[in-house]
């Protein structure tokens, strides 16, 4: 169930449960790891760089600003919790379902929305 991947913490804040694999070949969301969202990041776990990569990936995938993503726990662990502020819980559920259905989700694999043609 999707609900075990996050906790609702207020009206517009959720805490995602993550299992992070630092130093991977590329940065991507790859699915589930028990009751957590499994993420690979290409950066090594040095001086918080892997955590910063998680922030950037979560901000892009869940369409929030990086400043709205905070590490809550697990700074030096593979099991982490990141809070996303300013999100609609129902929309987040839908985004999680989409992410899990699509499989490997990489920032570079996402296409920007098409621009309307200029007259």
C-alpha positions in Angstrom: 0.0 0.0 0.0 1.1 3.5 -0.8 0.2 4.8 2.7 3.1 2.9 4.3 5.6 5.0 2.3 4.8 8.2 4.1 3.2 9.8 7.1 0.9 12.8 7.0 2.2 15.6 9.3 -0.2 18.5 9.2 -2.4 19.8 6.4 0.3 20.3 3.8 3.3 18.3 5.1 4.2 14.7 4.5 7.2 12.7 5.6 8.5 10.2 3.1 10.3 7.0 4.1 13.3 6.3 1.9 15.9 3.7 1.5 18.9 5.4 -0.2 21.7 3.7 -2.1 24.5 6.3 -2.6 27.3 6.1 -5.1 25.1 4.4 -7.7 25.6 4.7 -11.4 22.8 7.2 -11.8 20.2 9.1 -9.7 16.7 7.5 -9.9 13.7 6.2 -8.0 13.7 2.4 -8.5 10.7 1.2 -6.6 10.0 0.0 -3.1 12.2 -1.4 -0.3 9.9 -2.8 2.3 7.9 0.2 3.6 10.2 2.7 2.0 10.7 4.3 -1.4 14.0 3.0 -2.9 16.3 5.7 -4.3 19.7 5.5 -6.0 21.9 8.6 -6.1 25.0 8.9 -8.1 26.8 11.0 -5.6 28.9 9.4 -2.8 27.8 9.7 0.9 30.4 12.3 1.7 29.7 15.5 3.5 26.0 15.2 3.0 26.2 15.2 -0.8 24.0 12.1 -1.2 21.4 13.8 1.0 21.5 16.9 -1.2 21.0 14.7 -4.2 17.9 13.2 -2.6 16.5 16.7 -1.9 17.0 17.6 -5.6 15.4 14.4 -6.9 12.4 14.5 -4.5 11.8 18.2 -5.3 11.8 17.5 -9.1 9.7 14.3 -8.9 7.1 15.7 -6.5 7.1 19.2 -8.1 8.1 21.2 -5.0 10.9 23.7 -4.5 14.1 22.2 -3.0 13.6 24.5 0.0 10.4 22.6 0.7 12.3 19.3 1.2 13.9 18.7 4.6 15.9 15.8 5.9 14.1 14.7 9.2 16.1 11.7 10.2 18.8 9.3 9.0 21.6 11.8 7.9 24.2 9.0 7.9 21.9 6.0 7.4 20.5 4.5 4.3 17.1 4.6 6.0 16.0 8.3 5.8 12.9 10.4 6.3 12.4 13.5 4.2 9.6 16.0 4.9 7.9 17.7 2.0 6.1 20.9 2.8 3.4 22.6 0.7 2.0 19.4 -0.9 -1.5 18.2 -1.3 -1.7 14.7 0.3 -4.1 13.3 -2.3 -1.9 14.6 -5.2 1.2 13.1 -3.5 -0.6 9.7 -3.3 -1.2 9.9 -7.1 2.4 10.9 -7.8 3.7 8.0 -5.7 1.5 5.6 -7.6 2.7 7.0 -10.9 6.3 6.8 -9.8 5.9 3.2 -8.7 4.1 2.2 -11.8 6.7 3.8 -14.1 9.6 2.0 -12.4 12.9 3.7 -12.8 12.3 7.5 -12.6 15.3 9.6 -13.5 15.3 13.4 -13.6 16.8 13.4 -17.1 14.1 10.9 -18.3 11.3 13.4 -17.5 10.4 15.6 -20.4 9.4 19.2 -19.8 5.8 20.1 -20.8 5.4 21.0 -24.4 5.4 24.7 -25.1 2.5 26.1 -27.1 3.4 27.2 -30.7 4.0 30.9 -31.1 1.7 32.7 -33.6 
